[in-house]
Amino acid sequence: MQTDHLSFFELEKPPFTKEIDDGQLWLPPSKSGVVDRICRAVLDRNSVSLVGDPGVGKTCVLRAVRCRLEAEPVRLTYCHNATLGRRDFYRQLCLALGLSAKATVGSLFWAVSTHVEQLAKESLHPVLLLDESHLLHQDTLDHLHILLNYQWDSKALLSLILVGLPELEDRLKLRRNRALYSRIYVREHIEALTPADTHAYIDTRMEVAGATRPLFARDAVSMLHEATLGTMRDIDRLASLCLDEAVRQNRQLIERDILQRVLERGKNHQEVLP
């Protein structure tokens, strides 16, 4: 059906796909400010935590950070599997850094820390981005502050960006994790889109997709915001379903009744699930 709505509305590409170039990502001013502060923190060699509910745009923020830092002397390494014990975490980290995975935790830690020191000699600042950090094993959290300690804790050779759900902030505040939490200088919490943000988001995504006219009525977008509570992932999903429904009805404008039909179909589908 996606191919049908591309031709039906004369679009050049899917408007609400995650497969969009980093440089074409849209962020509201509030999230653009988060990107600015994270990039400044990294360039100042500090560590960051970024928390928010599912689907509010954490990944978009990170992609914008990656795009912004491409021209800087920064080596960004992304790790997304947080459900590992300390040994396997360091093995994953070694593989992500292009290092051979050693046998013991001590040798793995030595390989990573030596690599960090070598990058510093090459005037590169390594940044480890740990996604889904709220799922990190406690034995891994216990050790991360040690990974940040170089030359008697007198050199900032590595930055961490810990990303996760709000539970991450709660875990970091525990007394057991205060050695790590005290080293995280920038602590960001992002919220869902505002109603004005949702309107701007829909307009921008449609423009990037090649739309030459408005395809969503303004009151339908307001209803879409209410239905999704401003969650970007849900906006993408429902907006795509609305385009498909408009094709089925041979309608050139998505109005409130189309969104209502999509919402009712989703509700009825959930009701019949076991």
C-alpha positions as CSV (number, residue, x, y, z in Angstrom):
1,M,0.0,0.0,0.0
2,Q,2.9,2.4,0.6
3,T,3.9,2.2,-3.1
4,D,0.2,3.1,-3.9
5,H,0.2,6.2,-1.7
6,L,3.5,7.4,-3.2
7,S,2.0,7.3,-6.8
8,F,-1.5,8.4,-5.6
9,F,-0.1,11.6,-3.9
10,E,2.8,12.0,-6.4
11,L,5.4,11.7,-3.7
12,E,9.1,11.1,-4.4
13,K,9.7,9.0,-1.2
14,P,7.9,7.6,1.8
15,P,7.3,10.6,4.1
16,F,7.2,8.8,7.5
17,T,10.0,6.3,7.2
18,K,13.0,6.0,9.5
19,E,15.2,5.7,6.4
20,I,15.9,9.4,6.1
21,D,19.3,11.1,5.8
22,D,20.7,12.5,9.0
23,G,20.9,15.9,7.3
24,Q,17.2,15.9,6.6
25,L,16.0,15.1,10.1
26,W,13.7,17.6,11.6
27,L,13.8,18.6,15.2
28,P,11.8,21.2,17.1
29,P,13.7,24.0,18.8
30,S,13.6,22.2,22.2
31,K,15.4,19.2,20.8
32,S,17.7,21.3,18.7
33,G,18.9,22.8,21.9
34,V,19.5,19.3,23.3
35,V,21.7,18.5,20.3
36,D,23.6,21.8,20.8
37,R,24.3,21.0,24.5
38,I,25.3,17.4,23.8
39,C,27.7,18.4,21.1
40,R,29.2,21.1,23.3
41,A,29.6,18.6,26.1
42,V,31.4,16.1,23.9
43,L,33.7,18.8,22.5
44,D,34.4,19.8,26.1
45,R,35.2,16.1,26.8
46,N,32.4,15.7,29.2
47,S,29.9,12.8,29.6
48,V,26.1,12.9,29.0
49,S,22.9,11.2,29.9
50,L,19.9,11.4,27.7
51,V,16.5,10.0,28.9
52,G,13.0,10.1,27.5
53,D,9.9,7.9,27.0
54,P,9.8,5.5,24.1
55,G,9.3,7.2,20.7
56,V,9.9,10.8,21.7
57,G,12.9,11.3,19.5
58,K,16.0,10.1,21.4
59,T,17.4,8.4,18.3
60,C,16.7,11.5,16.1
61,V,18.7,13.5,18.6
62,L,21.6,11.1,18.5
63,R,21.6,11.0,14.7
64,A,21.6,14.8,14.6
65,V,24.6,14.7,17.1
66,R,26.4,12.2,14.8
67,C,25.8,14.5,11.8
68,R,27.0,17.6,13.7
69,L,30.2,15.9,15.0
70,E,31.2,14.5,11.6
71,A,33.6,17.4,11.0
72,E,35.1,17.3,14.5
73,P,38.1,15.3,15.8
74,V,35.7,12.9,17.5
75,R,35.5,9.1,17.2
76,L,32.0,8.0,17.9
77,T,31.3,4.3,18.7
78,Y,27.7,3.1,19.1
79,C,26.7,0.1,21.2
80,H,23.1,-0.9,21.3
81,N,23.1,-4.3,23.2
82,A,22.9,-3.3,26.8
83,T,21.7,-6.6,28.2
84,L,25.2,-8.0,28.7
85,G,27.3,-8.8,31.8
86,R,30.6,-6.9,32.3
87,R,32.8,-9.4,30.3
88,D,30.5,-9.6,27.3
89,F,30.0,-5.9,27.4
90,Y,33.7,-5.3,27.0
91,R,33.9,-8.0,24.4
92,Q,31.2,-6.2,22.4
93,L,33.0,-2.9,22.9
94,C,36.3,-4.3,21.7
95,L,34.6,-5.6,18.5
96,A,32.9,-2.2,17.9
97,L,36.3,-0.6,18.3
98,G,38.0,-3.1,15.9
99,L,40.0,-4.7,18.6
100,S,40.5,-8.4,19.2
101,A,38.2,-9.8,22.0
102,K,40.4,-11.0,24.8
103,A,39.6,-13.8,27.3
104,T,39.3,-12.0,30.6
105,V,37.6,-8.9,31.8
106,G,41.0,-7.4,32.8
107,S,42.5,-7.9,29.4
108,L,39.4,-6.6,27.7
109,F,39.4,-3.5,29.9
110,W,43.1,-3.0,29.2
111,A,42.6,-3.3,25.5
112,V,39.9,-0.6,25.5
113,S,41.7,1.8,27.8
114,T,44.9,1.5,25.8
115,H,43.0,2.2,22.6
116,V,41.5,5.3,24.2
117,E,45.0,6.5,25.2
118,Q,46.2,5.9,21.7
119,L,43.4,7.9,20.1
120,A,44.3,10.8,22.5
121,K,47.8,10.7,21.1
122,E,46.3,11.0,17.6
123,S,44.3,14.1,18.8
124,L,41.0,12.1,18.5
125,H,38.5,12.2,21.3
126,P,36.6,8.8,21.6
127,V,32.9,8.9,22.5
128,L,31.0,5.7,23.6
129,L,27.3,5.9,22.9
130,L,25.5,3.3,25.0
131,D,21.9,3.0,23.8
132,E,19.2,1.3,26.0
133,S,21.4,2.1,29.0
134,H,18.5,1.6,31.4
135,L,19.0,-2.2,30.7
136,L,22.7,-2.2,31.6
137,H,23.6,-4.9,34.1
138,Q,24.6,-3.5,37.5
139,D,28.1,-5.0,37.3
140,T,28.6,-3.1,34.1
141,L,27.4,0.2,35.7
142,D,29.7,-0.5,38.6
143,H,32.6,-0.4,36.3
144,L,31.9,2.5,33.8
145,H,33.3,5.2,36.0
146,I,36.6,3.3,36.1
147,L,36.6,3.4,32.3
148,L,36.6,7.2,32.5
149,N,39.6,7.3,34.8
150,Y,42.9,8.1,33.2
151,Q,46.2,9.3,34.6
152,W,45.0,9.5,38.2
153,D,41.7,10.9,37.0
154,S,43.5,14.0,35.7
155,K,42.8,13.6,32.0
156,A,39.4,13.5,30.2
157,L,40.3,11.1,27.4
158,L,36.8,9.5,26.9
159,S,33.2,10.7,26.9
160,L,30.2,8.5,27.6
161,I,26.7,9.2,26.2
162,L,24.2,7.1,28.1
163,V,20.8,6.9,26.5
164,G,17.7,5.2,27.8
165,L,14.2,5.4,29.3
166,P,13.6,7.6,32.4
167,E,14.4,4.5,34.6
168,L,18.1,5.2,33.7
169,E,18.0,8.5,35.6
170,D,16.5,6.7,38.6
171,R,19.2,4.0,38.5
172,L,22.0,6.5,38.2
173,K,20.8,8.4,41.3
174,L,21.2,5.4,43.5
175,R,24.0,5.7,46.0
176,R,25.7,2.6,44.5
177,N,26.1,4.5,41.2
178,R,27.1,7.9,42.5
179,A,30.7,7.5,41.3
180,L,29.4,7.3,37.7
181,Y,26.6,9.8,38.1
182,S,28.9,12.5,39.5
183,R,31.0,12.2,36.3
184,I,28.0,12.9,34.0
185,Y,28.1,16.6,33.7
186,V,25.2,17.1,31.2
187,R,21.9,15.4,32.0
188,E,19.2,15.8,29.4
189,H,15.5,14.8,29.5
190,I,13.5,15.1,26.3
191,E,9.7,15.3,26.1
192,A,7.1,14.6,23.4
193,L,6.2,17.1,20.7
194,T,3.9,20.0,21.4
195,P,0.9,20.6,19.2
196,A,2.8,23.2,17.2
197,D,5.7,20.9,16.9
198,T,3.5,18.1,15.4
199,H,2.1,20.5,12.8
200,A,5.6,21.6,11.8
201,Y,6.8,17.9,11.8
202,I,4.1,16.8,9.5
203,D,4.7,19.7,7.1
204,T,8.4,19.1,7.0
205,R,8.2,15.4,6.4
206,M,5.7,15.9,3.6
207,E,7.9,18.6,2.0
208,V,11.0,16.3,2.2
209,A,8.9,13.5,0.5
210,G,8.1,15.9,-2.4
211,A,4.6,17.0,-1.6
212,T,3.6,20.1,-3.5
213,R,0.4,20.8,-1.5
214,P,-0.9,20.1,2.0
215,L,-2.1,16.6,2.3
216,F,-3.3,16.7,5.9
217,A,-6.1,19.1,7.1
218,R,-5.0,21.2,10.0
219,D,-7.7,19.8,12.3
220,A,-6.7,16.3,11.4
221,V,-3.1,17.0,12.4
222,S,-4.4,18.4,15.7
223,M,-6.4,15.2,16.2
224,L,-3.3,13.2,15.3
225,H,-1.4,15.0,18.0
226,E,-4.1,14.2,20.6
227,A,-4.1,10.6,19.6
228,T,-0.4,10.1,19.8
229,L,0.4,12.5,22.7
230,G,3.1,14.0,20.5
231,T,5.1,10.7,20.3
232,M,7.1,10.9,17.0
233,R,7.1,7.1,16.4
234,D,3.3,6.9,16.8
235,I,2.8,10.0,14.6
236,D,4.8,8.3,11.8
237,R,2.8,5.1,12.1
238,L,-0.6,6.7,12.2
239,A,0.2,9.2,9.5
240,S,1.3,6.5,7.1
241,L,-1.9,4.5,7.8
242,C,-3.9,7.7,7.1
243,L,-2.3,8.0,3.7
244,D,-3.1,4.4,2.9
245,E,-6.7,4.9,4.0
246,A,-7.0,8.0,1.9
247,V,-5.9,5.9,-1.2
248,R,-8.6,3.3,-0.4
249,Q,-11.2,6.1,-0.3
250,N,-9.8,7.9,-3.3
251,R,-9.4,11.1,-1.2
252,Q,-6.8,13.7,-1.9
253,L,-6.9,15.2,1.6
254,I,-6.5,13.5,5.0
255,E,-9.3,14.8,7.2
256,R,-10.5,13.9,10.7
257,D,-12.9,11.1,9.5
258,I,-10.0,9.3,7.9
259,L,-7.9,9.4,11.0
260,Q,-11.0,8.3,13.1
261,R,-11.4,5.3,10.8
262,V,-7.8,4.4,11.3
263,L,-8.0,4.7,15.0
264,E,-11.2,2.6,15.2
265,R,-9.6,-0.1,13.0
266,G,-6.6,-0.3,15.4
267,K,-8.9,-0.4,18.4
268,N,-11.0,-3.2,17.0
269,H,-7.9,-5.1,16.0
270,Q,-6.6,-5.0,19.6
271,E,-9.9,-6.1,20.9
272,V,-9.8,-9.4,19.0
273,L,-6.2,-10.2,20.0
274,P,-6.0,-13.1,22.5
